[in-house]
Amino acid sequence: MRKIFACFLLGPIGFGFSSCEKSKSDRLVFNQTELINKEDGNTPPCIECINKIVIFHDFTNFGFYAFSSRFIDWNSFREDFPKVGVITYLSGYDKIKAINGMREMNFPYEVYFDSTFTFYETNSILKEYPFEGKHHQVYFVKGDLILDYGNFGMKDVFFQDLYKFFY
């Protein structure tokens, strides 16, 4: 098993690393595929930002509920954390479904539409995601280095980690 999994703390919350040294495989390669959700006022992905939330979402068999304001109020997030880039890769085959899904969720960021799953295939670490639900993965990233997993469903923990890593 790779170092990232060996360093993973399997606690009741299950979203943290020990202070293990990161390996080369703990880094992400950012592919710039077609941008969608380019509504007026939506924020483009900030690959050059130091602090990032990176989201991979395979919507082939799943909807877009994870992007709803039930978990994170993304408009407030964008205002409150303007120096944290949000980079989202939507993988699936139906571009119209992706566009409509993000519009319905009022997601205020442009997203990469990745019909060929290039981001997933390029970054082998995504295949090693240790939780169920590999179709939706969230990471705290500094530069290109993965710091930890994120989980919108555990909002308090998500924001604690956000402050821990980026502030």
C-alpha positions, 0 to 999 in steps of 0.5 A: 500500500502506498504511504498515504494509506499507511499514514491514514488514521482510521478513527471514527471520523476517518478524515486525517493524516498523521504527520507522515512525509508525503510521497510523490504520489500524494501530489495532484496533476491538474488537467485543464479540460473544457470549462463549464458552468461559466455563468456571469459572475462564476469564479474560474478555477484557480490552479495557481492558488496555493490553497485549494479545495479539489473535488472529483465527482463522477456523475455517471450514476450519481446526481449533483446533490453533494454540491447543494447548499445543504452541505456548504453554502458555496456563495458564502464560502466564496465570499468568506474564503476568497484566497482558497481556490475551488477546483472541480472535475466533473467526470461523466459523458453527458455535458448537458446533464453536467451543466444543468446539474451545476446550475440547479445547485447554484454552484458559483464556480466554473468547473472542468468537464472531463468526459474522458476521466483524464483527471482520475486516470492521471492521478492514481491517488484517486483510485486509492480513495479509502472510503466508499463513494469513490464517485465523490472525492474532496481534498485539501491541497496546498500547491499540488500536495494533498494534505487531507481528505475533506467531507462536506457532509461533516460541515464542522469538521470540514471547516475546522480542517479548512482553518487548520490547513489554510489559516 
